[in-house]
Amino acid sequence: MSGKYSNLFKSFTFKNGITLNNRVVMAPMTTWSSNDDHGFR
């Protein structure tokens, strides 16, 4: 891919050695924040 967003698809290595295959990631989401009846406060 070429153009404005081509860097999103290049690998990235953090200082601690973990490498991502691309830079498209999903933020962590929680499923543990609801009550026992699956409702929110």
VEXDREN-2710 file (C-alpha; in Angstrom, 1 decimal):
% VEXDREN-2710
k/r/px/py/pz
1/MET/0.0/0.0/0.0
2/SER/1.3/3.4/-0.8
3/GLY/0.1/6.8/0.3
4/LYS/-1.0/8.7/3.3
5/TYR/-1.6/5.6/5.6
6/SER/1.1/3.2/4.5
7/ASN/2.9/3.4/7.8
8/LEU/-0.1/1.8/9.5
9/PHE/0.7/-1.5/7.9
10/LYS/4.4/-1.6/8.7
11/SER/5.7/-3.5/11.7
12/PHE/6.6/-1.7/14.9
13/THR/8.9/-2.9/17.7
14/PHE/8.7/-1.5/21.2
15/LYS/11.8/-0.9/23.3
16/ASN/11.0/-4.1/25.4
17/GLY/11.2/-6.2/22.2
18/ILE/7.5/-6.8/21.5
19/THR/6.8/-6.5/17.8
20/LEU/3.4/-5.7/16.2
21/ASN/2.9/-6.9/12.7
22/ASN/1.1/-3.6/11.9
23/ARG/0.1/-0.5/13.7
24/VAL/-3.7/-1.2/13.7
25/VAL/-4.6/-2.1/17.2
26/MET/-7.8/-2.3/19.3
27/ALA/-7.9/-0.6/22.7
28/PRO/-8.6/-3.0/25.6
29/MET/-12.2/-3.3/26.6
30/THR/-13.6/-4.7/29.8
31/THR/-16.4/-7.2/30.2
32/TRP/-16.0/-7.2/34.0
33/SER/-17.6/-3.8/34.8
34/SER/-21.2/-4.9/35.0
35/ASN/-23.4/-6.2/37.9
36/ASP/-24.4/-9.8/38.3
37/ASP/-27.5/-9.1/36.3
38/HIS/-25.3/-7.7/33.4
39/GLY/-26.5/-4.1/34.0
40/PHE/-24.5/-1.1/34.8
41/ARG/-24.8/1.2/37.8
END
